[in-house]
């Protein structure tokens, strides 16, 4: 959607020097600075720590990635697909949810949640039941006459335990396992399910469907923005999520730690969300 050109650190580039205090800091799941972002008019920069600096200009419509020393092109492209492209699209008017998603006959079903909530695990589990994974960790939405999920290149990243649970070859170092996803045309967003991890619960459970303010609040809690200090873009983001909350069912599910009862949760997700009537069913 936005073409990427990769150059080495010794190549001429319009990218500025390393970020200063004027840049937005994006934290990774550990709370450390994972990336920095800056916007100046129609120019955008994203510095993915220890990987590459990315620059987008609305004039050229192209993204230039300047790789750090010795960083392989594959790693630069992975960061572009996972972090940079969805974030730039959000800045340009789309919306971005911290979510994984699957493709069903009714459309795309998204699973939002904090890190380690089980988004990728649930999407992978449902893919074993015939629902291809559509997105992992970042879902881009186009809000207009339709609420559509945008198809972008991605890989599913599973932690070691679920990778072993699904019989996928782990790396042996506790890191993630990559499983390539699919690319298609935009597809209607059929439903969103917010995952809440809760120790001590008796298995996973779909506990209901949000409406109105509760649905909007649940969506905004997992919405990602390039720059929240841009008030005009922030207002547009809220307006677009109001449209999503009004037209797309937003469910909530409790997820128990561990994988022993995953199958039961997948059964519920299929029955109450995937195969439910295209309305706010409880």
Secondary structure as GFF3:
##gff-version 3
##sequence-region A 1 282
A	DSSP	beta_strand	4	7	.	.	.	ID=ss1
A	DSSP	beta_strand	24	27	.	.	.	ID=ss2
A	DSSP	beta_strand	33	40	.	.	.	ID=ss3
A	DSSP	beta_strand	43	48	.	.	.	ID=ss4
A	DSSP	beta_strand	52	57	.	.	.	ID=ss5
A	DSSP	beta_strand	62	67	.	.	.	ID=ss6
A	DSSP	alpha_helix	73	79	.	.	.	ID=ss7
A	DSSP	pi_helix	80	84	.	.	.	ID=ss8
A	DSSP	alpha_helix	85	91	.	.	.	ID=ss9
A	DSSP	beta_strand	95	97	.	.	.	ID=ss10
A	DSSP	beta_strand	99	104	.	.	.	ID=ss11
A	DSSP	beta_strand	107	112	.	.	.	ID=ss12
A	DSSP	alpha_helix	119	127	.	.	.	ID=ss13
A	DSSP	beta_strand	133	135	.	.	.	ID=ss14
A	DSSP	beta_strand	139	143	.	.	.	ID=ss15
A	DSSP	beta_strand	147	149	.	.	.	ID=ss16
A	DSSP	beta_strand	155	158	.	.	.	ID=ss17
A	DSSP	alpha_helix	160	165	.	.	.	ID=ss18
A	DSSP	beta_strand	177	180	.	.	.	ID=ss19
A	DSSP	beta_strand	187	197	.	.	.	ID=ss20
A	DSSP	beta_strand	205	210	.	.	.	ID=ss21
A	DSSP	alpha_helix	212	220	.	.	.	ID=ss22
A	DSSP	beta_strand	223	224	.	.	.	ID=ss23
A	DSSP	alpha_helix	231	247	.	.	.	ID=ss24
A	DSSP	beta_strand	249	255	.	.	.	ID=ss25
A	DSSP	alpha_helix	262	269	.	.	.	ID=ss26
A	DSSP	pi_helix	270	274	.	.	.	ID=ss27
###
